[in-house]
């Protein structure tokens, strides 16, 4: 509920912020809201397919395959680690496989470069990327 007396007192106690700074902060806030909306669309943006038998059948098959993939990925990781251990940290080949240790340059942490603090890096961002994400209803 709005309380004019309390709101007026707050305004008089608040420090005066230059209009440019206020506009900049407003733009930052609106940008955050837009990014949040892009990442998390509201639930009313979804079409319910619970009554569609084909959708349900495909969903069940998808979840089954996804579960099997998780198990297989876990096994793959175990075998990979075992092969690396057996290699003695050397490049090896045999049994139809080649095991090669690859080194690459690390990423640049742009936030740690003081000269870039006053530069709007968003101006250099490439176009947005679209992709589909599928989640189990329990994960939502």
N, C-alpha and C positions, 0 to 999 in steps of 0.2 A: 504494500500500500504506500502511496506517495504521502510524504509528510513535508509540506512546503517549508515549515519552519526549520526542520533538520536539514533539508536540502539547501536552503538559503544559507544556513550557518556553515555548512560544508563548503559551499562555493566561496564564501568570504574568507574562510580559513585556508583554502587551497592556494598554492603559489601560482602566480601568473606565468603561463607558458606561452612563449612566442607562437604566433599562428603557424609559422613554417614548421616548427617542431611538432605542433599538434597535428598538422596535416600529414607530416611524415609518419608519425605514430599511428594515425588513423589508417594510412595506406598499408603499413606493416601489418596491422591487425586484420584488415580486410584481405590481404594476401594470405595470411595464415588461415582465415576462414575458407577461402577458395581452395587452398591446398588440402585442407581437412575434408572438405566436401568432395573433392576429386578422389581422395583415397577411401572415403567411407560414404558411399551413396546411401541415402535413407532407404529404409526397408520398403517403402511404398513404390520404389523404382523397380520392383521385381514382379514378374508375372508368375502366379502360382500354377504349377504344373502337376499338383498332387493327383488330379483326376485324369491325367493322361497316361494310359497304360504303357505306351512306348517309352515315355520319359522315365517312368518308374523302372521299367526293365533295363534300360540303358544305364540308369543311375546305379542299380544293383550290380550290374556287370562292371561298371567303372570302379565302384568301391571295392569289389572283389579283386580286380586286377591291381588296383592301387595297393591293397593289403599284401598281395603276393609280391609286388615290386619292392615294397619295404623290406620284406623278409629276404628277398634275393639281394638287395643292396647291402643289407647287413652282412650276408655271407660273402659278397664281393669284397667288402671292406676287410673282413677277417682274412681272406685269401691274399688280398693285396698286401696287408701288413706282414703276413707270413712270408711272402715272396721277398719283400724288402728286407726282412730280417735275415732270410737265407742268403741274400746277395752279399751280405757283409759290407753294405754301403758302397758296392761297386756296380757299374753297369754290367748287366748280364743278359744272356739270351739262351733259349732252349725251350723245348716243348711247345713251339709255336708262338712264344712270347719274346719280346725284347723289353727289358727293364732299363730305363734310362733316367738318371737324375738330371733334372732341368733346373737351372737357376735363372731367375729373371729379376729385373729391377723392381724395387718396391714402389708403392704408390706415393704420390706427393700429397702431403697434408697441407692444403692451401690455407686452412684456418691458422696454421702456425707461421705464416709469412706476414710480418707486420705491415709491409708495404701494400698489401692487398686489403687491409682492414677498411680503407675508405673507398674501395672500388666495388661497385655493384656487380658481382660475378653472374647474376641472373641475366645480364645483358648478353653473356656469352653462352648461355645454355642452349642446347639444340632443341629441336621440336619434341613435343611430348611423345612418349612411346605408349602404344596401346597393346594390351594383352589380356587374355582371359584367365581368371583365377577360379578354381573350383575348390570348395571347402565342404567338409561334412557339416551337417547342421549343428552338431555338438561343438564344432570349432568356432562357430560364428559368435 
